[in-house]
């Protein structure tokens, strides 16, 4: 159950009749079935790990989420995402032909003795086939050809990747090439990788299916999907893994199990085996230790916001839809629930007006956000109402 303390924690002085003041109410959530029990939770030896339930936006587990690491070939997930975006925007077509340059062939093709789709030098390949080579074969030649086809060079494409990463909320990532080659290492975080995966799944569902293709044949050479996680984690349908000589093994996984999707990212592991073990630990924990809790139903009053110049001095803030959050099963676990809005609202106030947000806060910070709306109409009051409200606002600011 959830109950409000109705504590106004804003104490800074405010000018009379101010219209844009951020007001915060602190509310405590008691979600324990038995306060005497200790909470069971996910445990992993991964130095960096992040677990997200994207439908509700709930962070289920977080460990060193913003420590950077070099992702190696995991960069190719970002390379593919950049191409997905350009296709959606109409700048690139799936049937568009791209030429395999000598640089792409020599650096990422057969002569490189690295992961390749064996693209023939100076041949022309459709973007769709290059994406399949990139995501099924983990092909470096495909990554370079796509970058050159779009922007003329790997470095120019990397600049585009960095600009786009910032727009989708990847705040601590920097990409230097489309392949993940270590001579110019890129850097990212497990939080940013989860943000990337969430974006791909929600925005490019049709192209996301390419991550799970079991095989692809090009230039008469058959290769099975080289994603080290595919087939090793139940119900996994993307995304990939990487390895860096200094920072170890990393992985980004998306799993759709029993109608619930979970995104997991790990980094800093010392082997492929430990990467797989760590991902299984945190992904399994999403079902073992967490359950959906409806903490507020649609229309339920959560807090009250101040109103200036109305027939009422406050208006209820309510949930516009059921607020469902994945929270730990049983045990004794405290979450803080904070309602944030700008106010006081100026009358008249219409019912259903967007009115800030609810934030569920755990020990790792905000784990969930939900929009709120006003729950009632508040007509404009009389001149006396406005005078009293103005005096109250002036005195409150003076006392603060």
C-alpha positions as CSV (number, residue, x, y, z in Angstrom):
1,X,0.0,0.0,0.0
2,X,1.1,3.6,-0.5
3,X,0.3,6.5,1.8
4,X,1.3,10.2,1.6
5,X,3.1,12.2,4.3
6,X,2.0,15.3,2.5
7,X,5.2,17.0,3.4
8,X,6.1,20.1,1.4
9,X,9.8,20.1,1.2
10,X,10.1,23.4,-0.8
11,X,11.4,26.1,1.6
12,X,12.9,28.8,-0.6
13,X,11.3,32.3,-0.4
14,X,8.9,33.1,-3.3
15,X,7.6,36.3,-4.7
16,X,3.9,37.1,-4.5
17,X,1.8,35.8,-7.4
18,X,4.7,33.7,-8.8
19,X,3.5,31.4,-11.6
20,X,6.4,29.0,-12.1
21,X,7.5,27.5,-8.8
22,X,8.5,23.9,-8.6
23,X,6.8,22.3,-5.6
24,X,7.7,18.9,-4.3
25,X,5.8,16.6,-2.0
26,X,7.6,13.7,-0.4
27,X,5.5,10.5,0.0
28,X,6.7,7.3,1.4
29,X,5.8,3.9,0.0
30,X,5.5,0.9,2.2
31,X,5.4,-2.1,-0.1
32,X,6.3,-4.8,2.4
33,X,4.2,-7.9,2.9
34,X,6.2,-8.7,6.1
35,X,8.4,-5.9,7.6
36,X,10.4,-8.5,9.5
37,X,11.7,-10.2,6.4
38,X,14.8,-9.2,4.6
39,X,14.4,-8.4,0.9
40,X,15.7,-11.0,-1.6
41,X,17.3,-9.3,-4.5
42,X,19.4,-9.8,-7.6
43,X,23.1,-10.7,-7.0
44,X,25.7,-10.6,-9.7
45,X,29.5,-10.5,-9.8
46,X,29.4,-8.3,-12.9
47,X,31.3,-5.1,-12.1
48,X,28.7,-3.1,-14.2
49,X,25.1,-4.1,-14.7
50,X,21.8,-2.6,-15.5
51,X,18.3,-4.1,-15.7
52,X,15.3,-2.2,-17.2
53,X,11.7,-3.0,-17.7
54,X,10.9,-0.7,-20.6
55,X,7.1,-0.9,-20.7
56,X,6.9,0.9,-17.3
57,X,10.3,2.4,-17.5
58,X,11.3,0.8,-14.2
59,X,15.0,0.3,-13.3
60,X,15.1,-3.1,-11.5
61,X,18.8,-3.3,-10.9
62,X,21.7,-0.9,-11.3
63,X,25.4,-1.4,-10.5
64,X,28.0,1.2,-11.6
65,X,25.6,2.3,-14.3
66,X,27.6,5.3,-15.4
67,X,31.1,4.0,-15.3
68,X,32.5,4.0,-18.8
69,X,34.0,1.0,-20.7
70,X,35.2,0.2,-24.2
71,X,32.5,-1.9,-25.8
72,X,34.4,-3.5,-28.7
73,X,32.1,-4.9,-31.4
74,X,29.1,-4.1,-29.3
75,X,29.4,-0.7,-31.1
76,X,27.8,-2.4,-34.1
77,X,24.4,-2.2,-32.3
78,X,24.7,1.6,-32.4
79,X,25.9,1.4,-36.1
80,X,22.8,-0.6,-37.0
81,X,20.6,1.8,-35.0
82,X,21.9,4.8,-36.9
83,X,21.1,3.1,-40.2
84,X,17.6,2.1,-38.9
85,X,17.0,5.8,-38.0
86,X,18.1,7.0,-41.5
87,X,15.8,4.5,-43.2
88,X,12.9,5.7,-41.1
89,X,13.7,9.3,-42.0
90,X,13.9,8.5,-45.7
91,X,17.6,9.4,-46.0
92,X,18.6,5.7,-46.8
93,X,16.6,3.0,-48.5
94,X,16.9,-0.8,-47.9
95,X,17.4,-1.4,-51.6
96,X,20.0,1.4,-51.9
97,X,23.3,0.0,-53.3
98,X,26.6,0.7,-51.5
99,X,30.0,0.2,-53.0
100,X,32.7,-1.9,-51.2
101,X,35.8,0.3,-51.1
102,X,39.3,-1.1,-51.0
103,X,39.6,0.4,-47.5
104,X,36.4,-1.5,-46.3
105,X,37.6,-4.7,-48.0
106,X,41.2,-4.6,-46.7
107,X,40.3,-3.3,-43.2
108,X,37.1,-5.3,-42.5
109,X,36.9,-7.9,-45.2
110,X,38.7,-11.2,-45.9
111,X,42.2,-9.8,-45.7
112,X,41.6,-8.5,-42.1
113,X,41.1,-12.1,-40.7
114,X,38.3,-10.7,-38.5
115,X,34.6,-11.1,-38.5
116,X,33.4,-10.4,-42.1
117,X,30.6,-11.1,-44.6
118,X,33.3,-11.6,-47.3
119,X,32.1,-8.7,-49.4
120,X,33.9,-8.5,-52.7
121,X,36.0,-5.5,-53.4
122,X,34.3,-2.9,-55.6
123,X,31.0,-4.9,-55.6
124,X,27.7,-3.2,-54.9
125,X,25.6,-4.4,-52.0
126,X,22.1,-3.4,-50.9
127,X,21.7,-1.7,-47.5
128,X,19.4,-4.6,-46.3
129,X,22.1,-7.2,-47.1
130,X,24.7,-5.1,-45.4
131,X,22.5,-4.9,-42.3
132,X,22.2,-8.7,-42.3
133,X,25.9,-9.0,-42.6
134,X,26.4,-6.5,-39.8
135,X,24.0,-8.2,-37.4
136,X,24.3,-11.8,-38.3
137,X,27.9,-12.1,-39.2
138,X,29.1,-9.3,-36.9
139,X,30.8,-8.1,-40.1
140,X,33.4,-5.3,-39.9
141,X,33.3,-4.8,-43.7
142,X,29.6,-4.3,-43.6
143,X,30.0,-1.7,-40.9
144,X,32.6,0.3,-42.8
145,X,30.7,0.1,-46.1
146,X,27.5,1.4,-44.5
147,X,29.5,4.3,-42.9
148,X,31.2,5.2,-46.1
149,X,27.9,4.9,-48.1
150,X,26.1,7.3,-45.7
151,X,28.8,9.8,-44.8
152,X,31.9,9.1,-47.0
153,X,34.1,8.0,-44.1
154,X,34.1,6.2,-40.8
155,X,35.0,9.3,-38.8
156,X,32.2,11.3,-40.3
157,X,29.7,8.5,-39.6
158,X,31.1,8.4,-36.0
159,X,30.3,12.1,-35.6
160,X,26.8,11.4,-36.8
161,X,26.5,8.5,-34.3
162,X,27.6,10.8,-31.4
163,X,25.1,13.5,-32.3
164,X,22.3,11.0,-32.5
165,X,23.2,9.2,-29.3
166,X,22.8,12.5,-27.5
167,X,19.3,13.0,-28.9
168,X,18.1,9.6,-27.5
169,X,19.5,10.1,-24.0
170,X,22.9,8.3,-24.2
171,X,24.7,11.0,-22.1
172,X,28.0,9.2,-21.4
173,X,28.9,7.5,-24.7
174,X,31.3,8.4,-27.4
175,X,31.8,6.5,-30.6
176,X,35.0,6.7,-32.8
177,X,34.2,4.2,-35.5
178,X,31.4,1.9,-36.7
179,X,33.2,-1.4,-36.0
180,X,34.4,-1.1,-32.4
181,X,38.1,-1.6,-33.4
182,X,40.4,-1.1,-30.5
183,X,42.9,1.1,-32.1
184,X,40.4,4.0,-31.6
185,X,38.3,2.7,-28.7
186,X,34.8,4.0,-28.2
187,X,33.3,4.4,-24.7
188,X,29.8,3.8,-23.3
189,X,28.0,2.8,-20.1
190,X,25.6,0.0,-19.2
191,X,22.9,2.6,-18.6
192,X,23.4,4.1,-22.1
193,X,23.4,0.7,-23.6
194,X,20.0,0.0,-22.0
195,X,18.7,3.3,-23.4
196,X,19.9,2.3,-26.8
197,X,18.2,-1.1,-26.7
198,X,15.0,0.4,-25.4
199,X,15.0,2.9,-28.3
200,X,15.6,0.2,-30.9
201,X,12.9,-2.1,-29.6
202,X,10.3,0.6,-29.3
203,X,11.0,2.6,-32.4
204,X,12.3,0.1,-34.9
205,X,10.4,-3.1,-34.2
206,X,10.3,-4.2,-37.8
207,X,14.1,-3.9,-38.4
208,X,14.9,-5.1,-34.8
209,X,13.9,-8.6,-36.1
210,X,17.2,-8.7,-38.0
211,X,19.1,-9.2,-34.7
212,X,17.5,-12.6,-34.3
213,X,18.1,-14.0,-37.9
214,X,19.6,-17.4,-37.3
215,X,21.8,-17.4,-40.5
216,X,22.8,-15.5,-43.6
217,X,24.7,-16.5,-46.7
218,X,26.6,-14.0,-48.8
219,X,29.1,-14.5,-51.6
220,X,28.2,-18.2,-51.4
221,X,29.5,-18.4,-47.8
222,X,27.1,-19.6,-45.2
223,X,27.4,-18.3,-41.6
224,X,25.3,-18.7,-38.5
225,X,24.4,-15.8,-36.3
226,X,27.5,-14.8,-34.3
227,X,25.7,-13.1,-31.4
228,X,27.2,-15.1,-28.5
229,X,24.0,-14.6,-26.5
230,X,21.5,-15.9,-29.0
231,X,20.3,-19.4,-28.2
232,X,22.0,-19.3,-24.8
233,X,19.4,-17.2,-22.9
234,X,15.8,-18.2,-23.1
235,X,13.5,-16.0,-25.2
236,X,16.4,-13.6,-26.1
237,X,15.9,-11.9,-29.4
238,X,18.8,-9.4,-29.5
239,X,21.1,-7.5,-29.2
240,X,24.8,-8.4,-29.0
241,X,28.1,-8.8,-27.2
242,X,31.5,-7.2,-27.3
243,X,35.1,-7.7,-26.0
244,X,37.9,-5.2,-25.3
245,X,41.4,-6.2,-24.3
246,X,41.4,-3.7,-21.4
247,X,37.8,-3.6,-20.3
248,X,36.7,-7.2,-20.9
249,X,33.5,-8.7,-22.1
250,X,30.2,-6.8,-22.3
251,X,26.7,-7.8,-23.4
252,X,23.4,-6.2,-24.2
253,X,20.3,-8.4,-24.1
254,X,16.6,-8.0,-24.7
255,X,14.3,-10.8,-23.6
256,X,10.5,-11.1,-24.2
257,X,9.2,-13.7,-21.7
258,X,5.6,-14.3,-20.8
259,X,4.6,-11.1,-22.3
260,X,7.1,-9.0,-20.4
261,X,10.2,-7.5,-22.0
262,X,13.4,-7.0,-20.0
263,X,16.6,-5.2,-21.2
264,X,19.9,-6.1,-19.5
265,X,23.4,-4.8,-19.9
266,X,26.6,-6.0,-18.3
267,X,30.3,-5.1,-18.7
268,X,33.7,-5.8,-17.2
269,X,33.5,-9.6,-17.3
270,X,36.7,-11.7,-17.8
271,X,35.2,-14.3,-20.1
272,X,32.4,-15.1,-22.4
273,X,31.2,-17.7,-19.8
274,X,31.1,-15.1,-17.0
275,X,29.2,-12.6,-19.3
276,X,26.5,-15.2,-20.0
277,X,26.3,-16.2,-16.3
278,X,25.9,-12.5,-15.3
279,X,23.2,-11.8,-17.8
280,X,21.3,-15.0,-16.8
281,X,21.5,-13.9,-13.1
282,X,20.0,-10.5,-13.6
283,X,17.5,-11.4,-16.3
284,X,16.2,-14.3,-14.2
285,X,16.0,-12.0,-11.2
286,X,13.4,-9.9,-13.0
287,X,10.9,-12.8,-12.8
288,X,12.1,-14.3,-9.5
289,X,12.3,-11.3,-7.3
290,X,9.9,-8.7,-8.9
291,X,6.2,-8.4,-9.5
292,X,4.0,-5.8,-11.0
293,X,2.4,-3.6,-8.3
294,X,-0.4,-1.1,-9.1
295,X,0.6,1.7,-6.7
296,X,-2.2,4.0,-7.9
297,X,-5.3,3.3,-9.9
298,X,-6.6,5.5,-12.7
299,X,-8.2,8.6,-11.3
300,X,-6.9,8.0,-7.7
301,X,-5.8,11.1,-5.9
302,X,-2.1,11.2,-5.2
303,X,-1.4,14.7,-3.9
304,X,-2.9,18.2,-3.9
305,X,-1.5,21.2,-5.7
306,X,-2.0,24.8,-4.7
307,X,-4.3,27.0,-6.7
308,X,-4.2,30.8,-6.9
309,X,-7.3,32.9,-7.3
310,X,-9.8,30.0,-7.3
311,X,-12.9,29.0,-5.5
312,X,-10.7,26.3,-3.9
313,X,-7.2,26.7,-2.7
314,X,-6.1,23.3,-3.9
315,X,-6.7,20.9,-6.7
316,X,-6.2,17.1,-6.5
317,X,-3.5,15.5,-8.7
318,X,-4.5,12.1,-10.0
319,X,-3.1,9.3,-12.1
320,X,-4.2,9.5,-15.7
321,X,-3.8,5.7,-16.0
322,X,-3.0,2.8,-13.6
323,X,0.5,3.4,-12.3
324,X,2.1,-0.1,-12.5
325,X,5.6,-0.5,-11.3
326,X,7.8,-3.6,-11.0
327,X,8.7,-3.8,-7.4
328,X,10.4,-6.4,-5.2
329,X,8.3,-9.2,-4.0
330,X,7.8,-9.3,-0.2
331,X,10.4,-8.3,2.4
332,X,10.9,-4.8,3.8
333,X,11.6,-2.3,1.1
334,X,11.1,1.5,1.2
335,X,10.6,3.5,-1.9
336,X,10.1,7.3,-1.9
337,X,7.4,8.6,-4.2
338,X,7.7,12.2,-5.1
339,X,5.2,14.4,-6.9
340,X,6.6,17.3,-8.8
341,X,4.7,20.1,-10.5
342,X,5.0,23.8,-11.3
343,X,2.6,26.0,-9.4
344,X,0.6,27.4,-7.9
345,X,-1.9,26.9,-10.7
346,X,-3.8,30.0,-11.7
347,X,-7.6,29.6,-11.7
348,X,-9.6,28.6,-13.6
349,X,-8.2,25.1,-13.7
350,X,-9.7,22.5,-15.9
351,X,-10.0,18.8,-14.9
352,X,-7.6,16.6,-16.8
353,X,-4.9,19.3,-17.3
354,X,-1.4,17.8,-17.4
355,X,0.1,18.6,-14.0
356,X,3.6,17.4,-13.4
357,X,4.8,13.9,-12.7
358,X,5.1,11.2,-10.1
359,X,8.6,9.8,-9.5
360,X,9.4,6.5,-7.7
361,X,12.8,6.8,-6.1
362,X,14.9,3.8,-5.0
363,X,18.4,3.7,-3.6
364,X,19.8,4.1,-7.1
365,X,17.7,7.2,-7.9
366,X,14.6,7.6,-10.0
367,X,13.3,4.1,-11.1
368,X,10.0,5.2,-12.6
369,X,8.1,8.3,-13.8
370,X,4.4,8.8,-14.6
371,X,2.5,11.8,-15.7
372,X,-0.2,13.3,-13.6
373,X,-3.3,15.4,-14.4
374,X,-5.7,17.6,-12.3
375,X,-8.6,15.7,-10.9
376,X,-11.2,18.4,-10.7
377,X,-12.3,21.8,-12.1
378,X,-11.5,24.8,-10.0
379,X,-13.4,27.9,-11.2
380,X,-12.0,31.4,-10.8
381,X,-12.8,32.9,-7.5
382,X,-13.9,36.4,-6.4
383,X,-11.6,39.3,-5.9
384,X,-11.6,38.5,-2.2
385,X,-10.3,35.0,-3.0
386,X,-7.5,36.4,-5.1
387,X,-6.6,39.0,-2.4
388,X,-6.5,36.3,0.3
389,X,-4.3,34.0,-1.9
390,X,-2.0,36.9,-2.7
391,X,-1.5,37.7,1.0
392,X,-0.9,34.1,1.8
393,X,1.7,33.8,-0.9
394,X,3.4,37.0,0.3
395,X,3.5,35.8,3.9
396,X,4.7,32.3,2.9
397,X,7.6,33.8,1.0
398,X,8.5,36.1,3.8
399,X,8.4,33.3,6.4
400,X,10.4,31.0,4.1
